[in-house]
Amino acid sequence: MSNKLPHTVGGWSAIRYSLKMANRAGGLWPMLKALASRNNCKSCALGMGGQKGGMRDEKGHFPAVCNKSFMAQASDMQGALPKDFFNQFDIASLSKWTPRDLELSGRLTQPVLCESKDSHYRPITWSEAMDRVVSKLQATSADRSFFYASGRSSNEAGFLLQLFARMYGTNNVNNCSYYRHIFTL
Protein backbone atom coordinates (compact mmCIF):
# COMPACT_ATOMS: atom_id res chain seq x y z
CA MET A 1 0.00 0.00 0.00
CA SER A 2 3.04 2.26 0.18
CA ASN A 3 3.13 5.35 -2.05
CA LYS A 4 6.37 6.85 -3.25
CA LEU A 5 7.51 9.79 -1.11
CA PRO A 6 9.00 12.88 -2.75
CA HIS A 7 12.79 13.14 -2.53
CA THR A 8 12.91 16.93 -2.36
CA VAL A 9 10.90 19.49 -0.45
CA GLY A 10 10.89 22.23 -3.05
CA GLY A 11 11.22 23.02 -6.72
CA TRP A 12 9.71 21.12 -9.64
CA SER A 13 9.60 17.80 -7.76
CA ALA A 14 7.46 19.34 -5.03
CA ILE A 15 5.21 20.97 -7.63
CA ARG A 16 4.75 17.63 -9.45
CA TYR A 17 3.98 15.88 -6.15
CA SER A 18 1.45 18.60 -5.21
CA LEU A 19 -0.25 18.26 -8.60
CA LYS A 20 -0.41 14.48 -8.11
CA MET A 21 -2.09 14.98 -4.71
CA ALA A 22 -4.51 17.52 -6.22
CA ASN A 23 -5.42 14.98 -8.89
CA ARG A 24 -6.13 12.37 -6.18
CA ALA A 25 -8.45 14.89 -4.50
CA GLY A 26 -10.57 15.45 -7.60
CA GLY A 27 -8.38 17.57 -9.85
CA LEU A 28 -6.41 20.77 -9.91
CA TRP A 29 -9.35 23.09 -10.56
CA PRO A 30 -11.40 21.98 -7.51
CA MET A 31 -8.21 22.19 -5.41
CA LEU A 32 -7.46 25.75 -6.56
CA LYS A 33 -11.08 26.73 -6.00
CA ALA A 34 -10.93 25.39 -2.42
CA LEU A 35 -7.60 27.09 -1.73
CA ALA A 36 -8.87 30.38 -3.17
CA SER A 37 -11.90 30.43 -0.86
CA ARG A 38 -12.04 32.51 2.31
CA ASN A 39 -10.50 30.07 4.75
CA ASN A 40 -7.71 29.31 7.15
CA CYS A 41 -4.75 27.03 6.62
CA LYS A 42 -5.95 23.55 7.48
CA SER A 43 -2.57 22.77 9.01
CA CYS A 44 -1.74 25.77 11.22
CA ALA A 45 -5.02 27.77 11.12
CA LEU A 46 -3.22 30.93 9.94
CA GLY A 47 -5.52 33.10 7.89
CA MET A 48 -5.20 32.67 4.14
CA GLY A 49 -6.30 36.01 2.76
CA GLY A 50 -9.22 36.62 5.08
CA GLN A 51 -12.15 38.25 3.31
CA LYS A 52 -10.16 38.59 0.09
CA GLY A 53 -9.92 34.84 -0.31
CA GLY A 54 -7.17 32.30 -0.07
CA MET A 55 -3.75 31.78 -1.57
CA ARG A 56 -2.63 35.10 -0.12
CA ASP A 57 -0.35 35.62 2.83
CA GLU A 58 -1.26 37.93 5.70
CA LYS A 59 0.08 40.91 3.74
CA GLY A 60 -2.12 40.05 0.78
CA HIS A 61 0.64 38.79 -1.52
CA PHE A 62 -0.61 36.38 -4.18
CA PRO A 63 0.00 33.50 -4.75
CA ALA A 64 1.08 32.23 -1.34
CA VAL A 65 0.14 28.84 0.01
CA CYS A 66 2.24 26.48 2.07
CA ASN A 67 2.75 22.87 1.07
CA LYS A 68 1.26 21.62 4.37
CA SER A 69 -1.96 23.52 3.70
CA PHE A 70 -2.07 22.14 0.16
CA MET A 71 -1.64 18.55 1.43
CA ALA A 72 -4.20 19.02 4.21
CA GLN A 73 -6.70 20.37 1.68
CA ALA A 74 -6.01 17.41 -0.62
CA SER A 75 -6.61 15.03 2.27
CA ASP A 76 -9.92 16.72 3.14
CA MET A 77 -11.06 16.61 -0.49
CA GLN A 78 -10.27 12.97 -1.20
CA GLY A 79 -13.06 10.46 -1.51
CA ALA A 80 -14.55 8.42 1.30
CA LEU A 81 -13.15 5.07 2.34
CA PRO A 82 -14.60 2.27 0.21
CA LYS A 83 -17.79 0.84 1.75
CA ASP A 84 -16.19 -2.56 2.41
CA PHE A 85 -12.92 -1.10 3.77
CA PHE A 86 -13.42 -2.25 7.37
CA ASN A 87 -14.64 -5.68 6.28
CA GLN A 88 -11.62 -6.07 4.01
CA PHE A 89 -8.95 -4.99 6.52
CA ASP A 90 -8.77 -6.16 10.12
CA ILE A 91 -7.18 -4.19 12.97
CA ALA A 92 -4.05 -6.35 12.96
CA SER A 93 -3.32 -5.59 9.30
CA LEU A 94 -4.22 -1.88 9.62
CA SER A 95 -1.82 -1.56 12.57
CA LYS A 96 1.03 -2.39 10.19
CA TRP A 97 0.16 0.41 7.75
CA THR A 98 2.05 3.69 7.88
CA PRO A 99 0.13 6.82 8.87
CA ARG A 100 0.57 8.01 5.29
CA ASP A 101 -0.93 4.80 3.85
CA LEU A 102 -3.89 5.11 6.22
CA GLU A 103 -4.47 8.74 5.26
CA LEU A 104 -4.27 8.04 1.54
CA SER A 105 -6.74 5.15 1.76
CA GLY A 106 -9.68 7.58 1.99
CA ARG A 107 -11.63 9.89 4.25
CA LEU A 108 -13.52 8.60 7.27
CA THR A 109 -17.10 9.84 6.75
CA GLN A 110 -18.95 8.08 9.54
CA PRO A 111 -18.21 6.96 13.08
CA VAL A 112 -16.61 3.55 13.60
CA LEU A 113 -16.50 1.39 16.70
CA CYS A 114 -14.03 -1.18 17.96
CA GLU A 115 -14.98 -3.01 21.13
CA SER A 116 -12.62 -5.11 23.21
CA LYS A 117 -13.05 -8.43 21.41
CA ASP A 118 -13.52 -7.05 17.88
CA SER A 119 -11.06 -7.89 15.14
CA HIS A 120 -12.45 -5.22 12.79
CA TYR A 121 -13.71 -1.68 13.16
CA ARG A 122 -17.39 -1.46 12.34
CA PRO A 123 -19.31 1.58 11.13
CA ILE A 124 -22.06 2.85 13.45
CA THR A 125 -24.68 5.55 13.00
CA TRP A 126 -24.10 9.13 14.12
CA SER A 127 -27.00 8.72 16.52
CA GLU A 128 -25.40 5.68 18.18
CA ALA A 129 -22.04 7.46 18.37
CA MET A 130 -23.57 10.55 20.01
CA ASP A 131 -25.57 8.41 22.45
CA ARG A 132 -22.36 6.60 23.46
CA VAL A 133 -20.50 9.87 23.98
CA VAL A 134 -23.31 11.40 26.02
CA SER A 135 -23.60 8.26 28.14
CA LYS A 136 -19.86 8.21 28.88
CA LEU A 137 -19.78 11.92 29.70
CA GLN A 138 -22.76 11.61 32.04
CA ALA A 139 -21.09 8.66 33.81
CA THR A 140 -17.77 10.48 34.33
CA SER A 141 -17.29 13.35 36.75
CA ALA A 142 -15.52 16.37 35.29
CA ASP A 143 -12.65 16.18 37.80
CA ARG A 144 -11.82 12.67 36.55
CA SER A 145 -11.86 13.61 32.88
CA PHE A 146 -9.12 14.59 30.44
CA PHE A 147 -9.47 15.96 26.92
CA TYR A 148 -6.70 15.32 24.41
CA ALA A 149 -6.20 16.58 20.86
CA SER A 150 -3.70 16.25 18.08
CA GLY A 151 -1.04 18.92 17.87
CA ARG A 152 -1.86 19.04 14.15
CA SER A 153 -5.39 20.25 14.89
CA SER A 154 -6.19 23.79 13.88
CA ASN A 155 -6.35 26.59 16.44
CA GLU A 156 -10.12 26.71 15.94
CA ALA A 157 -10.51 22.99 16.68
CA GLY A 158 -8.33 23.38 19.79
CA PHE A 159 -10.40 26.35 20.93
CA LEU A 160 -13.66 24.43 20.52
CA LEU A 161 -12.28 21.44 22.42
CA GLN A 162 -11.16 23.70 25.27
CA LEU A 163 -14.51 25.48 25.30
CA PHE A 164 -16.35 22.15 25.45
CA ALA A 165 -14.09 20.82 28.22
CA ARG A 166 -14.54 23.93 30.31
CA MET A 167 -18.32 23.85 29.86
CA TYR A 168 -18.13 20.22 30.98
CA GLY A 169 -16.31 21.42 34.08
CA THR A 170 -12.62 20.68 33.61
CA ASN A 171 -9.42 22.46 32.61
CA ASN A 172 -7.70 19.14 31.83
CA VAL A 173 -7.02 19.76 28.14
CA ASN A 174 -3.79 19.03 26.30
CA ASN A 175 -2.33 17.86 23.01
CA CYS A 176 0.52 15.70 21.81
CA SER A 177 2.83 18.71 21.35
CA TYR A 178 2.88 19.27 25.11
CA TYR A 179 4.02 15.73 25.83
CA ARG A 180 6.64 15.80 23.11
CA HIS A 181 8.14 18.96 24.65
CA ILE A 182 8.13 17.86 28.29
CA PHE A 183 9.74 14.51 27.50
CA THR A 184 12.48 16.02 25.33
CA LEU A 185 13.73 18.56 27.87
N, C-alpha and C positions, 0 to 999 in steps of 0.2 A: 504493500500500500504506500510505500515511500515515494515522495515526489522529489525531484531534483532541486536542491537548494541553489540559490545564486552564489557565484563565487566572489562577486564584488558588491559593494554597497552603494555605488554611484555610477554615473556615466550611462553609456548605451546598454550595458547588461542590465542595470537596474530598471531602465526604461522598458526594455523588452520584457523583463519579469513582471513589472507592473501592468503592462498591457495584457500579458497572459492571465494575470489574476483578474483584471477587468473583464476579460472574455469569459472566464469561469463564472463571473457574477452576472452575466447577461449581456455583456458587450460594453464597448467603450462609451458609446453615447449615453446609455442609462447611468454609467458610472460618473461621467462628467456632469450630467444633470444633477445627480445626487450631491456631488462635491460642490457644485455651484449654488446650491440652495442655501438659505439662511440657516446655518447650523453651527455646531461646535465640533471640534476635533473629537472623533470617537475614541481616541487613545488618551489624550491628556485633558480634554474638555476646554482647551483654549479656544476662544472665539475665532471663527474663520470668516471674517468680513462683516459680522453683525448684520445689520439691516440691509447692507449692500449686497449680501450674498457671499458665498464661499469662494474658495481658492484665492483669497486675499489674506495678507498678514494683518496684524493689528494696525499697521500704518496705512493699510489700503493698497499695498503693492500687489499687482496681479502679474502673472500667476504665482501663487505661493501655496503649496500644500506639502505637508511632510509625508514621507513614505509610510510611516506608521498609521497615519490617518487614512491613507489610500488603502492599505491592507485591511484595516479595521472595517472600512466601508465595504470593501469587496467581500469580507466575511459576512457582514450583515445582509448583503444583497444576494448571497448564494442561495440556491434552492434548498428546500427542506430535505431532511434525511429521507431515504426511501422508506416506504411504508413497512416493508419487512425487515428493516435494518436490525431491530432488536431481536427478532426471531433468528436472523441469520448469524449474528455475532453474540457469543456469550461473554460474560464479564471477564472470564479468564483470558480469552483472546483479546478483548478490548484493552485489558490492562497492559498488554505488550505493545500496543500502538504508541507512537510518539504523540505528543500534544498536537503537533502540526498535522499528522495523519488524521487525528480525531477531528480537528477543526475543518479540514478540507473534505471530510466525508459528508458534510451537509449541516444545515441549521436545525437546531432543536426547536420544534414549533408547538410542542405540547408537553405537559408534565410527564415524567416517567418515575417509576417506583421500583425500588429494589429492597425487598425484605430479607431478613436474616438467612433464610434457607434458599433463596432464589439463585438460579444460575444465570438468569437473563434479566435485564431491565424490562419493565413492561409499561406501556403507555397507560395513563389514567386520565380521566376527565378533569377539566379545570375545577369543576364543582367539587370533586372528590379531593383534589389537591388542596383547595382552600379550606374545606372542612377539616382535613388532617392538620393543617397549619393552625387553624383557630383552636382546635381541640388541644394541641400541644401547648400553645401559648396560654390557654386558660388553665392548664394543669401545671404550669411552671410559674413560680413566683419570680417577679422581676429581679430580685436580689440574687437569684440563682441562675440568671440568664446571661448570655454572652452573644453578641452579634459580631460577625466576622465577614469581611469582604475582600475581594481581590484588589491588590494594589494597582491593577490595570483598569479598575473601574473608573468611570469618569467622576469628576468632582460633583456633578449633579446627582449621580447614583449614590455616592458616598454621603452627600448631604441628606438625601431622602432616607437612607438607612439610619443615619444618626437621628433624624427627626422621628422616625418610627420607633426606634429604641427608646428615646427619651419620653415619648408619649406612652410607651409601654411601662416606663418607670425605671429604666436603668441607664447608666452612663458607660456600661461595659461594651464598648464598640472599638474594634481595631481592624487592621488589615495586614496582609502578609508582609508589606514593606516594613512595618514596625518590627516584626520578629526577625526579619533578615538583618536589620540594623542593630538590634540589641545583641544578637548572637555573633556579630562580626566585630564587635568592639574589642 
